[in-house]
Amino acid sequence: MPTALKPRKKPLQARSTVTVDAIVEATIRILRRDGWAACTTTRIATLAGVSVGSLYQYFPNRNAIAVEIVRQRTRTYLAAVIAADLSGAATPEEAMDSAIAAFVIEKRKGLDVSLALRDALPEVQGRQAIIEEARRFVPALQAKLGAAGAGTAGSRQLAVAIAAVEGAVWEMLAQDEGAIGRPEAIAALSRVFRAAAGFSPAAAAR
């Protein structure tokens, strides 16, 4: 990912972490209230209670803050998938449906922020950030799906499958912002995930 989209430095002390968290939270508040166009670094810094200079110590521009939000939210979504209870699934397909349902439930909680960032995602290379974060969860996700009898895709393939689901969510939202709240959306997104991961019932049975 280009340097302009990366944090300048990572917070190593509690005080620095508080500052970064305040910057991210301020950006989210502005996104929810006024949208991406209103997210200037000056306004973010003011709402966060820090100087613009302090903001620039951690983020080179507002796009880098947006990428951090995308990364944090991707981690939240995937942590929900890893924590999902798949024990009641009768088939590998049902297990994947349950995993995708956990993803969608978490996604809907922050949907207003996602929608506010929609126009900025191509500019900040949001898809690449999602794939990079997804790779960190791949081993745990492989173990989770394997334990449910759903087989295991390759690491890169599984990360791409996660990004494919995210892309499908955006396609649904482009048509109808209420789409992912419907039961049929889970089945459709699960099919996208299975296809992108190369999953088939026959392969899982072997």
Buried (B, 14 or more C-beta within 10 A) or exposed (E): EEEEBBBEEEBEEEEBEEBBEBBBBBBBBBBEEEBBEEBEBEBBBBBBEBEBEBBBBBBBEBBBBBBBBBBBBBBEBBBBBEEBEBEEBEEBBBBBBBBBBBBBBBBEEBBBBBBBBBEBBEEBBBBBBBBBBBBBBBEBBBEBBBEBBBBBBEBEBBBBBBBBBBBBBBEBBEEEEEBBEEEEBBBBBBBBBBEBBBBEEEEBEE
